[in-house]
Structure formats: C-alpha cells, structure tokens
C-alpha cells in the first residue's frame, strides 16, 4: 500500500466518521461520549487502512491430503529502477504542494508551542487558560474560584492531549476541510465539559452564563490552550449549558458506530481482482501512431534498465493491432542484454486455436533474457479470441544504436508453414553512470529480486522437484472446515528464494478460503532451504509463483507389468531375505518382487524408499510394507514402459506439468 493510497483512505474515513457525528451525535448532551467518539474516530481513521479481515480468522489443519503443484506461473517481474522525468508533471507538482503545506502546519505547531510557553511565563492581564498541567488565571478577574474550577477540569481530563492529537493529524491531512471541523468540535466539547463542572460549583447556571458574557471580549487565547475567555464559543456554550439533558435512549445512537466501523474495515480490506474483460478492453484501445504513443509513455533512460522504444514494421492487420499495442506496453529490454550490449533478432513461434496459445518455442534464440521476455509477453496477452487459428512466427529486433557489438541473427530461416507477423523493433540506449552511481547500482542489485526465467541457474528444492512433491504430500493436511464444506481447488502463492536458500515474502495471490490458504502458507514457510538461484556466478534472490491443489480422491491405481530378464549384472537380495515392499520402477509396479534381481544396476539413476504413513498416503494399503522407487537413467535405457497418461500430464501450452494422482 502506497502512502498516497493510505492518505486517501485516512481522509475518506475522517469524512465518514464526522458525517456520522454531525448527523446523530452533535446535538446530544453526552459530552464525554462525544469526546470519546471524536478521538476514536481520529485514531481509527489512521489505523483502519492497515487492518485486514484475514487477521481475524485462523483455521487448524486436520486430515492429510496429497497435493499437486502447478508451475505454469513460475515467472516474476524483475525490479525496475525508477526513470527520471525532466518535464512538468502534475503528480509531482501536487506532491510538492502537499509537502510544503505539511511543513507549514508543522512549523505553525512549533511556533504555537513556543507562544504558549511565553504566555505561561509572562501572565498577561485578563488571561485565563490552561495547558496540560499548567494553569494561568489573572488574579484581577471576578469570581476567580469559578474560573479556577473550569480550568482545573481541563487539566484533570487531559483536554490538551486531544487538541495536540488533532493538530498532528491536521499536519498530514491539511488538505481535508473536515479536519478543521474536528478541531472545532473537540474544543467545543472540552468547554461544555468544563462548563458543567463550573456551573455546578457556581450553583446557578444563569449567573454562570452572565460571567461568560461579561468576559466575552477578553484576550484571545492560543489555539493550543483551553481558554475560559474563548469569545467565539460563548453563544454555543450558554446554549448547551441550558439545553435539556438528552434522554437515555439516545445512547443507542452510539451503538450504530459498531456496524459503521465494521463496514469501513470491509471496505479497507477489499481488493481489485484481475478482470479479464477489462484487460481485453484495455488491449483494444486505439493507437494509430504507436511510436509517438510509446514515446509519450516512455521517459529518458534510467540507470540500469533502459526503457525501450517500440515500433512495428509492415502493414498492420486490424485483428493484430491490439496484440502489437500490448507488446509495446509490456516488452522490456532485459537488464542483462542491455548491460552486455547484446543486440539482434529473436524469433518466437506459437500456435493459436480457439484463442488459446500453445507450443510457444524459440525458433531463433538471442539469449540474455530476450527470448523469455518475448515469450512472457505472448503468454500474457488475452485478446487472441478475435484472431484466426493457425501457426505464427513473431520476430522481435533488439538493438542498441550506441553499441559497436555485432547484431546477431541477421538472417532468419524461412517461415515454412508458419505465418510471419510484423517485426517488432525494440531500441534501447546505454546508461551513462559515474563511479558513485556504479556503486549505488551494485548496492541496489544486492537486494534485487530476479525473474525466474532470465537467470543462469534456477533455484531448486534439495533433491529436485520430485522431492518437493513428496515434501508437500507428507506435510499438507486438509483443513477441517474445508473438508466439512467440500471446498476443493487451487491456492495460488508467491514467494522469494533468498540467497541462502530460505523462503521469504510468502503471499497468497489468489486464495480458496476455509483454512486452505493458511495451510498452504504454513507448509511453504516450513519448507527446507532450497538451492539458491545463480546469476553471473553469484547467488541471487528469485521470485516463484506456484499453486497448491487441494483435492481428495482414491488411492493411486498401480500398474502391474511383467519384465523380461536383462543380460549383465543384477540386483540380488541376501539369501533367505523376503521383500514385502511395493517395488515401482519408473512409475510401474513389478508383478513379482523377485524381478528386482533382473534389473541392471548400470541403468539405475536413483533408488528411494518410502515408509509408514507417507507410503500409504501415496500408494494406498498395498504400500503397508513400504515402497521402493527405482528411477532409470533415461527413457532410452528404461526397460519398462512409461507412465500412463492418466498419471502424468504435460501441458505444452502453459509450459508446466502437474502430477495427478487419484485418491
């Protein structure tokens, strides 16, 4: 949440709370309750933006369940250095005005505090006011004992604290006219409370009112003090002094504050979710002059990542206009390519069927993250529904005019059965950095979160992805509430693999509820350390996006097969040894465990043993004696047939795989 977003919410809540006060509570004589309400309104307006509804719920895990992980979204955006705009900007102008106003009111508060200190020491004639524990009353004033009771009430009830509280709020919300109404209202209530005690001591409200009138033209007190002679409030103070006390039933009005508070929390917790229809409309915004449009959107080059200029070669098919516009807004010149001055053509091929992208491959690779950048942009576009089905080839030209390095891939292969789309040109410029700026860049890169697809070596769970599946299968438990409500589906999460392999910044990007979100976060947070990602020989921070699929089904159907003997060395069991464990080779169960002796050890990549409940959770009651998982070195050397398609599915369109096991 940005400061501007926070400030907007604070001002909105201040307006809502004061509107409620003005409509229902302002005329009531429950002054103490009114004071509590106004102070609470100010405090809650500052706090509500930080409150989230999910903090109020906590679900405990119950039944164990096998989960699958969807790796289709293992992509992340690299940290971008803010670019500098040298032209006039209304947003910046507003920021400067706001900061100047805040500094002015902060300075005014300091000046008023100094003025109060001076007033306390000099004791001007005719003055009567209090500030915290300090009280100043001119000895020449009539009925000084009554005035003393009045000021003593201000001191004992800490009214000065309320005044300073709203002065501080006013520094950050000075643009909101309502804050000045808060200041006036709280000072009115202070005077009403003090007048009640003073009039009670006086014994005659009419005589006390005459005392107020007789001194209504006294010295104007400081805005921070509680003054007896505040002439601007005299009329209202006398009116409230004689006003009939509110009936007890009026207290019910204060109870309405509770649903109002709850409603504001719900409003604060609301989030704007991805809207596919809105995205498709945005992508179709007309852009007759793409180069000029992009130049207006792109500012001067930054220090690390250079904002590219985009242009499109050739006559544009109206059906592809939205696609080219989308690429113009989303393709960036990769940092690695820019720093290494890599330039050339990258050609990506893909298939379209029913508006769905499949088989996205790099036909001519440029490297340094350029190919991945284009592929990511193609997969992110949602407007292919208006485009004819077919096979297409997109060529993107990355160039740096200042670079003297060779332009790679000048000659491209023939399209063949693929339809060539218009060429996209991305032009970047080399940053000019001083020695000091270079040190700053190195410091910024130390905390940079890298894109999963653009680094040299991706982070990996110890033992590989298969081990990660087993860790999830043995660790995640199905929340009781989700089980009772038959809640099933996917929880989408993101996390950062740190340089030391630990997982941080675990967040729910799209939740399922009923305790599944909390359970998925728990297991990811408790994961063993990963092997970190490597970029340019150094460990770096990398962001992952995954999803966990909560599902309860039947035990895994184990395929049985018969094997033929293989010449050469064999795996042999110790004489007299019996083996009750389930033996599975490349996903296929041996019909006879004695066939373990027929496997050539030279063809074995790894052997893993599962025991007890973990084995039964994955393979059912047949695994009571344990499971031995044998993995061959390669598909070619595997003496058994591969997994059935129902057990393992590979989706080429999204470049991820998901292990599906039925329980």
N, C-alpha and C positions, 0 to 999 in steps of 0.2 A: 504494500500500500504506500503510495507516494504521499509526500507532505501536502501537496495540493489537494489530493483526494481526501485526506484526513481533515484538512481545514474546511473543505466544503461540507463534510458531514457534521463537523462541530457546529458550524454556523446554522445548518439546517435544523439540528436538534435544539439549539438555543431558541430558534424561532418557534418551533412546535411547542416546547415546554412553556414559553412565555405566553403563547396564544392560549394554552390551556389555563394558565394562571389568570390571565385577563378576563377570560370568559366566565370562569366559575369561582375563583377564589379571591379576587381583588376586593370585592365588597364585603367579605366576611370579616368578623372581628376576632377570629382565632389567629392573632398576630404571631404567636410562637410557631404555630403550624405553618403559617405563610412564610416565615423566615426559614424554617427547615426546608420547605419545598423549594424556595428560590436557590438556596445554597446547594441543595441536592441536584437541582436542575443544571446548575453550572458544572458541578463535579461530574455528573453522569454524561453530560454533553462531551466532556473531554475523554471519558472512558469508554463509552459505548462503541466507538469505531474499532476498538481492539477486542471486543467480546465476540466470540463465535459460538454458535449453538452446539457444535460438536463437542465443546468442552464439557457440556452438561450430561453427556451420555458415555457409558463405559460398559461394554459387553464382554463377558468372560467366555473363553473358548471352551468347547465341550468335545464333541465327537471328532475323531480323527478322519481325515479325508485326503485322497490323493488329488493333487492339483497339477495343472499344466500351465506352462509359461508361454505367453505369446511374445515373440521377439520382432513383430512387424514394425514396432515403433522405436527400434534402437537407433534413434537419430537425435541429435541435440544441437542447439544453436551455439556457436562459439561466441565468446564475449567480444563485443564490438566497442571500440574506442569512440567516444563521442566526437562528432565532427564539429568544427567551428564555423559559425555563420557570421560573416563580417557585415551583412546587410541589416537593415532595420527589421526588427521582429516585435510584433505586438505582444507576444508572450513574454519576451524579455523585458519590454517596457513595463508591463504590469508587475512583474517580479520586482523591478527596481522601485516602482511607486509603493508597492506593499512594504518592502524592506525599509524604505525611507519613512513611511508612516509609523511602522513599528518602532523604529529608532526614536522618532519624535515623541511618541507616547511613553516610551521607556525613559527618555530624558525628562519629560514632564513629571513623571512619577518621582524621579530622583530630586528634581527641583522642589516639588511639593513636600517631600520628606524633610528637606533642609529648611523649608519655610516653617514647617510645624515645629522643628527643633528650635528655631528662632522665636516663634510665638510663645513657646513654653518658657523660654528664659527671660523675655522682655516684659511679659504681663501687661499688655495694653489695657487701657482704661475701658470699661464696659464689656470686656470679653468674658465669655463663659463657654468652655468646651472641654472635651476630654480626648485623650489619645492613648490607647492601651491602658496602662496603669497610672498615667499622668493626668492630673486634673487642674484646670486653671479657672478660677472664678474671681471676678473683681469684687473686692470687699465692699465697694460702694453700692452694689446692686441691691435693690429691695428684695425682701423675702429670700435671702441668700440660702437659708436652710432648705427651702423647697427646690431651689436650683441645684443645690448640692445633692439632694436625693436623685434628681433627674440625671445628673452626670455620673453619679455612683452606679446607677442602673446600667448605663452604657459600659462602664468599666467591668462590672461583675459579669455581664452577659457577653463580653468579648465582641462587642459590635465592630470595633476597629478591624478585627480579623476578617469579618465579612467584606468590609469596604476594600481592604487591600486585595482580597481574593478576586473580586470582580475587576479591580484595577489591572491585575495581572492578566486575567482573561481578555480584558479590553486591549492589551498590547498586541495580542495575536489575532484578535477579531475586530480590530478598529473599523474595518470597512462595513461591518454589520450594524445598522442603526439600532437593532434590538438590544445590544449590549449596554447602550446608554439608558435604555428603559429599565434594564436590570439594576443599574447603579442607582437610579432614582427610586425604584420600588423598594430596594433593600434599605435605603436611608429613611424612607417614609416609615417602614415597619419598625426600624430602630427607635424613631421618635415616638411612634404610637405606644411601644412597649414601655419606654421611659416615662411618657406622659401618664400612663395608667398608674404607675407606682407613685409618681409625684402628686397626682391629683388625689390619690388615696391618702397620702400623707397630709395634703392640704386639707382634706375633709370636705371641700366644696368645689365641684367641677366648674361652676360659674366663676368663682373667684380665681381659680387657676387659669381659666380662659382669659380673664381680664389681665392677668400677669403676662400671658403670652402676647396679648395685643399691646400692652404698654411698652414692651421691648421689641416690637416687631421691626423697628427701624434701627436696631443695633448694628454692631460691626459684623460684616460678612465673614464667616469663618472659612478656614481652608477646606478644600474638597475632601481631605482625608480625615478631618476631625469630626467628632459628634458634637455639634453646637446647639446650645439651648436657644440661641437667638437667630435660628435659621428662618429668615422672614419669608422665603419663598414657600415654606411648608405650613405657615401659621394657619391659613384658612382651612386646609385639609386636616390639620391636627385638631383644631377646635371641632370640626365636623365629626371626626371619628371619636373624639372624646365624649360627645353627647349622643352618638349613634347607639341605637338599641342593640344589645348583645345578640349575636347570631344564635339560632336555635341549635340544639344538639344534633338534629337530623342533618344539619349542614355538613357535619363531619363526614357523611357518606361521600360527599364530593371528592374528598381527598383519596378515597378508595379507588376512584376511577384512574388515579395515577398509575396503579399497578398494571392494568392492561395496556395503557399507553406506553409504559416502559417496555413491556414485552413486545409490543408491536414494533418499536424502534429497534430492538435487538434483532428481530426477524429481518427488518429492512436492512440493517447493517450487515447481516450475515449473508444476504442474497448475493449471488454471483451471476454474471452474464455468461452463459454457456455458448459453446460453439453452435452457430446456426448455419446449417448447410445452405438453406435458401438465401440467407443474407449474403453468404460468401459468393454464391453463384451470381447474384445480382451485382455485387461489387465488382466481380471479374468482368462484367459486361459493360462497365462504364465506358462510354465512347472516348476514344483518344485518336483524333485524326492526325496529330503530329506527335508521334511517340518520342522523338528525340528531344523536342522542345519541352514536352511534358516531363520527361525524366530529368532534364537539366534544371527545371524549376524545383523538382523534388530533391535533387542531389546537390549538396553543398561542396565546398572545397575539400580536397583530400585531407584525411586525418593523419595521425602519426603512425598507426600500424596498419589498419585495414583501410584500403582505398576504395571509396565508393565509385563503382564503375559507371561509365556512360554506356547506354544501351541503344542500339539501332538495329533495324531489321532490313535485310537485303531482299529485293524482289517484290513482286506484286502480291498483296496480301489477300487471301481468300477470306471473305467475311466470316465464315464459320470458325476460322482460326484466329480472328482478331483478339478475342478475349484471352486466348492462350498466350499470344505474344505479349499482350499487356501484362499478364500475370508474371511471365518470365522477367519482364522489365522491372517489376517491383520486387522480385524475390531473389534473382540470381545475384550473388556477390562474388567479387574476385577473391578467391581464398587467400588468407594471410600468407601461408607457406609459398604459394605460387608467386605472390607479389614480392615477397622478400627475396626469393631465389630468382626473380625475374624470368619466370617460366611463361612462355607465350606460345600459342599455336592453336590448332583445331582439335576439338573433341567432338566425336560423333556418337550419339546415343540412338539405339534402335529400340522400338517398342511396338506392341500390338494393341489395337483397340477393338473391343467387342462389347456392344451394348453400353457404351460409355465407361467401360472398365478397362484399366491399363494392366497389361500382363507382359511378361518376358522383357523387362527393361534391362538391356545389356549395353555394355560399352563396346562398340564396334571398332572405334579408333580412340585409344586411350592417350590422354595428355599427362595425367598424373598430378601430384601435389594437391589433391583435393578438388581439382576442376571437374573431373568426371562425376564424382559423387555429388558435387554442388548442382550439376545439371539434372542428374537422376533424382535427387531430392526434390527439385522444383517440379519435375514432371509428375512424380508421385503425389505431390501436394495439390495439384490442380484438380478441381472438382467439376469443371464445366465441359467435359468431353461428351456429354449426352447429346449435344447438337452436332457432333462430328461423325462422319461416316466411318463405319468399321473398316479396318484394314491394317496394313503394316507400314510403319512410318520411320523415317530416319531424320533426326534433328542434329544439325551441325552448329556448334557454338564456337565462335572465334574469340579467344582470349588474347589481348595484345597490350603491350606497354610501349608507347611511342618513344620514350626516352631510353629504352633498353637496347643494347647492342647485341644481345644474345640471339641465337638462331630461332627463327619461327618454325616450330615443329609441325609435322603432319600437313605440309602444304598440299600434297597430292592425296586425294581421298579415293577410296575404291568405288567402283560403280554401285549404284543403288540396287540393281537386280530387281527382286520382287518388292522392294521397299520404296515407298513414295517419299521423295526428298521434300522436306519442309523448308521454309525460308531460313536463311542463315541468320543467326543472332550474333551481333558483334558486341563484345564487352571490352571497353577500353579503360585502363587504369593508369595511374601515374606513380612514380617513385616518390616516397616521402623524403623530405629534407630534414634531417634531425641533427641536433648538436650533440656533443658528448654528454651534456647534462640530460637531454631528452632521451638519449640511448639508455642511460642508467635508469631513468624513470620507466621506460618501456620494459626493461628486464625485470624491474620490480613488479610491474603490473602483470607480466606474463607468469610470474611465480604463482599467482592466485587465479590464473585463467582457467576456465572450465572448457575443455576441448570437445569438439564434435567426435562422436564415436567412429564415424566412417572416414575421418580425414587424418587420423593419426597412424603412425608406423605400425604399432602393435597394440591391439585392443586388450582391455583388461579381461581377466579370465578367472572364474571360480577355480580354486585348487582342485585339480583332477579333471577339469573340463566341464562342459555343460551337462553331461550325464550325471556327474556327481551333484551338480546343483539341483537337478530334478529330484534326486534321491534325498537331498537335504530338505527340500520343500515337502516331499511326500511324507517324510518322517517327522516333520516339525509342525506343519499347519494342522490345526484342529478346526472342525466345523463349529461355528458359534451356535449355541443352543437356540437363541432367538431366530436365527436364520433357518435352522432346521425345523423349528416349530411352524414357521411361516412359509416354509417351502421356498425360501429365497435362494436362487441359483443365478450364476452369471459371472461376469468378469470385473475385477477391481484393477483399475489402471494406476500404476505408481511410477514415480521417477525418483532416482537417487544419484548421488555423485560418488564415484570410486576415487578415493583420495590417493595421494602419492604413496602412503604407507599401506594401501590396500583396504583400509576401513571404509565403511559405507556411511555417508552423511547426507543431510538435507533430504531425508526420505519424506516424500509428499504424495498425497492422493490426488491424482489429476482428474479421475472420474470414479466416484465411489458407487458401492452397491447397497450399503447400509446393513442394519440388523447385526452389527458386530463384525461383518466380514472385512470392512476397511481397517478396523483396529487390529484384527488378527493378521492381515497381510502385512501391515506396517511392522508389527511385532517381530514376525519371522525375518523380514528383510533386515531390521535393525540388529537382530541377534545373529545374523549370518557371520561365519568365519571371515577373516580377512581375505580379500582377493589378491591375485597378482596384478599390480597396477599397470595402467596403460603406459606405453613408451612413445615419446616423440623426440626425434633428434638425439637418441641415446639417453634421454632423461625421463624419469618418472613424472607423469603429469596427471592432473585431475580430469576425469572424464565423466560425462553425464549419460545415464541409461534411462530409458523409458520401457517398462515392461508391464504385463498384466498377468494376474493370477486368476485362474478359472476355478470357481467353486462348483463342484458337481459330485453327486452321489449316484453311483451306478452299481453294476455287478462285477464280480471278480474277473480278472483278465482271462480270456479263453486262451489256453496254452496249446499251441500246435504241436502235434507229435509227428515225428518223421523217423524213418529208418535210414541208417547211414551205411555206406559200404566201407570196407577197410581201405586204409591208405598205406602204401609201402613206406618203409623207413622207420624211424624211431617212434615209439608210442609212449603215452602216459600210462603208467602202471600203478595199481593200488597195492599196498602192502598185503602180503599173503594172509588170508584169513580175515581181511577187513571187509565190512559191509558198508554200503553207502546208501543212506535213506534220503539224502538231499535231492532236491529237484535240480537237474542239470540243464541249463539253457545255453545253446551255442548260437550266437548271432540272432537271438530272439526266437529260436526254435528249440522245443524241449526234446531231449533224447528219449526215445521209446524204451530204451534199456540202458540203465546207468553203466553197465559194463562196457558200453560203447565208448566211454571216456578213454578207454585204453587204445582206441583206434585213431585218436586224434594226433596228428603230427605236431609236436611241440614247437617246431620251427615256424608253424603257421599261426601261432598264438601271439596276439598283441598284449592281452591282459586277462587276468582271472580275478574276479571279485566274489566275495562271499557275503551273503545277506543272512541274518539270523533272526530268530524270535519273531516279535510282533511286526517289525519292519518288513520281513519277508512275506508274512501272511497278509499284510495290508496291500502289498503289491500283487501277489500271485495267488491269494486265496488259501484255503485249508490244505491244499496239496503241498504247500511250502512249509508245513509244520516242522519238518526236519531240516529246514534251511534251504537256501538257493545258492547254486554256484553259477555265476555268469561268466561265460567264456566269450571273448571278443577276438575274431581273427584279424590278421594284419591288414587285409584289404579284401575288397569284394571279389577280386580275381582269385585269391588264394583261399577264399571261403568255400569249404567243402559242403556247406548246406545252403538251401535256398534262402532268399532274403525274407524280411518281414512281410506279412500280409498287408495289403494297402489299408485295411481297416485299423491296423495297429499304429501305423506311422503314415502321416500325410504330409506332403510338402507342397506349399502354395507358392508357386513361382511368381505370381502376380504381386505379392507383397514381400517376397524375399524373407520369409520366416518359416519355421517349422514348429509344429505343435504335436506333442506326444499324446495320443488319445487312448486311454485305457478304460475299459468298461468295468464298473463295479456291480 
